[in-house]
Amino acid sequence: TLPVQGSSLALGSNSIVATYGGNSSFDGSTSTPVTVTVAPPAIATSTAVTASLAAIAQSSVTVLTATVKAAAGTSVPTGSGAQTGNVSFAIGNTLLGNATVTVSGSTGTAVLTVKGSSLSLGQNNITASYVSIGNFTNSSSSVAVSVTPPPVTTTIVLSASPGIKSSSTAVVTATVKAASGSVMPTGSVTFAF
């Protein structure tokens, strides 16, 4: 038995033969070749994720784009699909969706549209994780997307003195109310005649 380090062999296919030299009692012999294939080391990648909108309403959407790049000085053979794979977009353990990486040169991109209604109110830290199916390492990064609550429904009630003389002053009152459980609205009211 002979342990053989991959680094002592050439990349690709290596044919190995064992030869027995024999002695005074036994003839020598040679084995049938066996093939050992040595793969190149995995190429490091980096992933950067951006959001088309960093702050959205629950009724809006944002487009997440994960850009996967191979390490400097390396490239992806055109048309080989070597840097293909998937990017999963998640908040903690909650998966938002997966997208396939589209490769061009040494860069791949994966795009996912996310609805504000599928996120929590406030800040959401979304992680994009690249999982390679080729000879590339996995990588990930995060982006923050904030979701603002929908506007509170209001009602306005108008009241005025029922009848006045032309020389008198009428008092017109507008009362603005917010939906039950909401804070008192602020702002201005415009009156039109």
URURKA-V210907 format. One record per backbone hydrogen bond with DSSP energy under -1.0 kcal/mol. CO is the residue of the C=O (numbers start at 1). NH is the residue of the N-H. E is the energy in kcal/mol with one decimal. If there is no record, write none. Layout:
co=CO nh=NH e=E
co=CO nh=NH e=E
This chain:
co=5 nh=8 e=-1.6
co=6 nh=9 e=-1.5
co=12 nh=38 e=-2.9
co=14 nh=36 e=-2.9
co=16 nh=34 e=-2.4
co=18 nh=31 e=-2.9
co=20 nh=29 e=-1.8
co=26 nh=23 e=-2.3
co=29 nh=20 e=-3.5
co=34 nh=16 e=-3.2
co=36 nh=14 e=-1.8
co=38 nh=12 e=-3.0
co=43 nh=137 e=-2.6
co=44 nh=71 e=-2.0
co=46 nh=69 e=-2.8
co=48 nh=67 e=-3.3
co=50 nh=65 e=-2.4
co=54 nh=146 e=-3.2
co=56 nh=148 e=-2.6
co=57 nh=60 e=-1.7
co=60 nh=116 e=-3.2
co=62 nh=114 e=-3.0
co=63 nh=52 e=-2.1
co=64 nh=112 e=-2.4
co=65 nh=50 e=-2.0
co=66 nh=110 e=-2.0
co=67 nh=48 e=-2.2
co=68 nh=108 e=-3.4
co=69 nh=46 e=-2.1
co=71 nh=74 e=-1.9
co=77 nh=80 e=-2.2
co=81 nh=84 e=-1.7
co=84 nh=133 e=-1.5
co=85 nh=101 e=-2.5
co=86 nh=131 e=-3.0
co=87 nh=99 e=-2.1
co=88 nh=129 e=-2.7
co=89 nh=96 e=-3.1
co=89 nh=97 e=-1.4
co=90 nh=127 e=-3.2
co=91 nh=94 e=-2.3
co=94 nh=91 e=-2.6
co=97 nh=89 e=-2.9
co=99 nh=87 e=-2.7
co=102 nh=109 e=-2.1
co=104 nh=107 e=-1.8
co=106 nh=70 e=-2.1
co=107 nh=104 e=-3.2
co=108 nh=68 e=-3.5
co=109 nh=102 e=-2.9
co=110 nh=66 e=-2.9
co=112 nh=64 e=-3.3
co=114 nh=62 e=-2.3
co=115 nh=118 e=-1.4
co=116 nh=119 e=-1.6
co=122 nh=147 e=-2.5
co=124 nh=145 e=-2.6
co=126 nh=143 e=-2.3
co=127 nh=90 e=-2.2
co=128 nh=141 e=-1.7
co=129 nh=88 e=-2.3
co=130 nh=139 e=-1.2
co=131 nh=86 e=-1.9
co=134 nh=136 e=-1.3
co=135 nh=43 e=-2.3
co=139 nh=130 e=-3.4
co=141 nh=128 e=-3.1
co=143 nh=126 e=-3.1
co=145 nh=124 e=-2.1
co=146 nh=56 e=-2.9
co=147 nh=122 e=-2.9
co=153 nh=179 e=-1.5
co=155 nh=177 e=-3.0
co=157 nh=175 e=-3.0
co=159 nh=173 e=-3.4
co=165 nh=168 e=-2.0
co=173 nh=159 e=-2.7
co=175 nh=157 e=-2.5
co=177 nh=155 e=-2.6
co=179 nh=182 e=-2.0
